[in-house]
Amino acid sequence: METRPYVPWELMNSFLVDAFVGYGVPREDAAICADVLLESDRRGIESHGCNRFKPIYLDRIKRGTLLPTTDLEIVRETPTTVVADAHDGMGMVASCRVMRMLIEKARANGMAGGAIRNSTHYGIAGYWATMASKEGMIGLTGTNARPSIAPTFGVENMMGTNPLTFALPTDEEFPFCIDCATSIVQRGKIEYWAREGAPTPPGMVVTQDGSQVTDSERILRMLVDGTAALAPLGGGPGDEMRGYKGYGYAATVEILSAALAGGEFMKALTGVAPDGSPQMYHLGHFFFVVDPDAFCGQDVFRKTAGDICRALRASRRAPGYDRIYTAGEKEYLAWQERKDKGVPVGEAVQRELVAVRDELGLDYRFPFED
């Protein structure tokens, strides 16, 4: 049972927008950023929601490793492609602009693809894929990030958690949306556990000396100093559990995120200069949009996708389990549970919200203060 207090959606959205504006983000762009963060909380993916508002966005703006204004430059464009340079602005804003372009290109031409270089954290990857599925189209996206994952048989963090994300429209109330890191656990989840004082389950991290580490705060420090890395999907450091599959997908995302846009990759994305000072992250993202009308038609695609999902959920269950889910279903159920309640916020996030409010002199009072 949820014991954390809730903040109403409208209140949280207004506060996030005003706080972003207070840090120099134009109001229209701030609205995009707030919606991306809250969409993560709507889906129950708290590792990328309000928990990351201050440390990943506001603190980086303050450090100068993220620019509040987004000067998006289109460096190459064809009827079906876009390559853009975000010039270290808000990754969420750059991604929104590019996805809007790609959806229109796919509507006109059947499919479209784009890439962004010199960007910053773009929030929950599923947001961009479902921009397409809401239009009845297929969305695919991925991004590189700070080095976290070790290659199979290795212990050095070389690649980001590199999600490979699809959203497919169905004839149900929610799309089929698979949005997950190519590591066993994403870095943001460990940050969330650290903030909540919870351990990281064993087996998710590989260390240089082979020891098991579960202290979440210590793991985050070790990821920074390079003495630990996240295991790829399947596990590591060896290939007994076929972790080379996750390693391969992570490398695919790394290549597409960098090479399509002519951007930087792996160790160049640490956010730390050789002298130890903060520097820009220069992340890369890629996006593809496909219109089923160019194939079998949207109605046929939606029904077939829905039939497949329903058949999977109706299949024989393992002993001790009372339900089978399809991708995107748990997130939909999380929204049904939260839509009339608001965003649940733990004590660490409560303190951050109050600190940002007081710093900016904003006129807000949160329910947890009563």
Residue pairs with C-beta under 8 A, 6 or more apart in sequence:
2 344
4 344
4 345
4 346
5 344
5 345
5 350
5 367
5 368
6 338
6 341
6 342
6 343
6 344
6 345
6 367
7 342
7 343
7 345
7 353
7 366
7 367
7 368
8 342
8 367
9 38
9 42
9 339
9 342
9 343
11 342
11 364
11 366
12 38
12 50
12 342
12 343
13 34
13 35
13 38
14 364
15 353
15 357
15 362
15 364
16 30
16 33
16 34
16 37
16 38
16 50
16 53
17 27
17 30
17 31
17 34
18 30
18 360
18 362
18 364
19 53
19 58
19 356
19 357
19 360
19 362
20 29
20 30
20 33
20 34
20 57
20 58
20 68
21 27
21 30
22 360
22 362
23 58
23 61
23 62
23 68
23 360
24 61
24 68
24 69
25 33
25 61
25 68
25 69
25 90
26 68
26 69
29 69
29 70
29 90
29 93
32 90
32 92
32 93
32 96
33 57
33 90
33 92
33 93
33 123
36 92
36 122
36 123
36 124
36 127
37 48
37 49
37 50
37 52
37 53
37 123
38 49
38 50
38 343
39 123
39 124
39 126
39 127
40 46
40 47
40 48
40 49
40 123
40 124
40 127
41 49
41 50
41 338
41 343
42 331
42 334
42 335
42 338
42 339
43 124
43 126
43 331
43 332
43 334
43 335
44 330
44 331
44 334
44 335
44 338
45 124
45 126
45 179
45 331
46 192
46 344
47 186
47 188
47 189
47 191
47 192
48 123
48 124
48 188
49 124
49 343
50 343
50 345
50 349
50 353
51 188
51 191
51 192
51 195
51 348
51 349
52 121
52 188
52 191
53 349
53 352
53 356
54 352
54 355
54 356
55 191
56 121
57 66
57 90
57 121
58 356
60 66
60 120
61 67
61 68
63 278
64 278
65 88
65 120
65 271
65 278
65 279
65 280
65 281
66 88
66 89
66 90
66 120
66 121
66 280
66 281
67 87
67 88
67 89
67 90
68 89
68 90
69 89
70 86
70 87
70 89
70 90
70 93
70 94
71 86
71 87
71 89
72 84
72 85
72 86
72 87
72 89
72 93
72 94
72 97
72 98
73 84
73 85
73 87
74 82
74 83
74 84
75 83
75 84
75 85
76 82
76 83
77 83
79 105
79 108
79 109
80 105
80 106
80 109
80 111
80 112
80 113
81 105
81 112
81 113
81 114
82 98
82 101
82 102
82 105
82 112
82 113
82 114
82 115
83 114
83 115
83 116
83 117
83 260
83 261
83 262
84 94
84 97
84 98
84 114
84 115
84 116
84 117
84 261
85 116
85 117
85 118
85 261
86 94
86 116
86 117
86 118
86 119
86 120
87 118
88 118
88 119
88 120
88 280
88 281
88 282
89 119
89 120
90 120
91 116
91 119
91 120
91 121
91 122
91 123
91 283
91 285
92 121
92 122
92 123
92 127
94 116
94 119
94 122
94 285
95 116
95 119
95 122
95 123
95 128
95 285
95 287
96 128
96 131
98 114
98 116
98 287
99 114
99 128
99 131
99 132
99 139
99 287
99 289
100 131
101 112
101 114
102 112
102 113
102 114
102 132
102 287
102 288
102 289
103 112
103 131
103 132
103 135
103 137
103 289
105 112
105 289
106 112
106 132
106 137
106 289
106 290
106 291
107 135
107 137
107 291
109 294
110 290
110 291
110 293
110 294
110 295
111 288
111 289
111 290
111 291
111 294
112 288
112 289
113 260
113 286
113 287
113 288
113 289
114 286
114 287
114 288
115 256
115 257
115 260
115 261
115 263
115 284
115 285
115 286
115 287
116 261
116 263
116 284
116 285
116 286
117 258
117 261
117 262
117 263
117 264
117 282
117 284
118 263
118 264
118 280
118 282
118 283
119 281
119 282
119 283
119 284
119 285
120 280
120 281
120 283
121 145
121 281
121 283
122 128
122 143
122 283
122 285
124 179
125 141
125 142
125 143
125 163
125 165
125 179
126 165
126 167
126 177
126 179
126 331
128 139
128 141
128 165
128 285
128 287
129 139
129 140
129 141
129 165
129 166
129 167
129 177
129 179
130 139
130 167
130 175
130 177
131 139
132 138
132 139
132 167
132 289
132 290
133 139
133 167
133 168
133 169
133 175
133 177
134 169
134 175
136 169
136 291
136 292
136 293
136 298
136 302
137 169
137 289
137 290
137 291
137 292
138 166
138 167
138 168
138 169
138 288
138 289
138 290
138 291
138 292
139 165
139 166
139 167
139 287
139 288
139 289
140 165
140 166
140 287
140 288
140 289
140 290
141 163
141 165
141 285
141 286
141 287
141 288
142 162
142 163
142 164
142 165
142 252
142 253
142 256
142 257
142 285
142 286
143 160
143 162
143 163
143 253
143 257
143 283
143 284
143 285
143 286
144 159
144 160
144 162
144 253
144 254
144 257
144 258
144 265
144 266
144 269
144 283
144 284
145 160
145 161
145 162
145 187
145 269
145 283
146 160
146 187
146 269
146 270
146 271
146 281
147 157
147 158
147 159
147 160
147 229
147 266
147 267
147 269
147 270
148 157
148 159
148 160
148 161
148 183
148 187
148 223
148 229
148 230
149 157
149 158
149 159
149 160
149 161
149 162
149 182
149 183
149 229
149 230
149 231
149 232
149 246
149 247
149 250
150 156
150 157
150 158
150 206
150 229
150 230
150 231
150 232
150 236
150 237
151 158
151 159
151 232
151 247
151 251
152 232
152 236
152 237
152 238
152 239
152 243
152 244
152 247
153 236
153 237
153 238
153 239
154 229
154 236
154 237
155 206
155 207
155 208
155 228
155 229
155 237
156 226
156 229
157 223
157 226
157 228
157 229
157 230
158 229
158 266
158 267
159 250
159 251
159 253
159 254
159 266
160 250
160 253
160 254
160 269
161 181
161 182
161 183
161 186
161 187
161 188
161 230
161 250
162 181
162 182
162 183
162 249
162 250
162 253
162 254
162 257
163 179
163 180
163 181
163 182
163 186
163 253
164 182
164 249
164 252
164 253
165 177
165 178
165 179
165 180
166 176
166 177
166 178
167 175
167 176
167 177
167 179
167 328
168 175
168 176
168 177
168 301
168 305
169 175
169 292
169 298
169 301
169 302
169 305
170 176
170 302
170 305
170 306
170 309
171 302
171 303
171 305
171 306
172 306
172 309
172 310
173 332
174 328
174 329
174 331
174 332
175 328
176 305
176 309
176 326
176 327
176 328
177 327
177 328
177 331
178 327
178 328
179 327
180 186
181 187
181 233
182 232
182 233
182 246
182 247
182 249
182 250
182 253
183 204
183 230
183 231
183 232
183 233
183 246
183 250
184 203
184 204
184 230
184 231
184 232
184 233
184 234
184 235
184 246
185 200
185 201
185 204
185 230
187 220
187 223
187 230
190 200
190 216
190 219
190 220
190 223
191 216
191 220
193 199
193 200
193 216
194 216
194 217
194 219
194 220
195 346
195 348
195 349
196 346
196 348
198 216
199 214
199 215
199 216
200 213
200 214
200 215
200 216
200 219
201 214
202 212
202 214
203 212
203 231
203 235
204 230
204 231
205 213
205 219
205 222
205 228
205 229
205 230
205 231
206 228
206 229
206 230
206 231
206 236
206 237
207 213
207 222
207 227
207 228
207 229
208 227
208 228
213 219
213 222
213 228
219 228
222 228
223 229
223 230
231 237
231 243
231 246
232 243
232 244
232 245
232 246
232 247
232 249
232 250
233 243
233 245
233 246
233 249
234 241
234 242
234 243
234 244
234 245
234 246
234 247
235 241
235 243
236 243
236 247
237 243
254 265
254 266
255 265
256 286
257 263
257 265
257 283
257 284
257 285
257 286
258 264
258 265
258 284
260 284
260 286
261 284
261 285
261 286
263 282
263 283
263 284
264 282
264 284
265 284
268 282
269 281
269 282
269 283
271 278
271 279
271 280
271 281
272 278
272 279
273 279
291 298
292 298
292 300
292 301
292 302
295 301
296 304
309 326
309 329
312 324
312 326
313 323
313 324
313 325
313 326
313 329
314 324
315 324
317 323
317 324
338 344
345 353
345 368
350 366
350 368
353 366
354 366
354 369
356 362
357 364
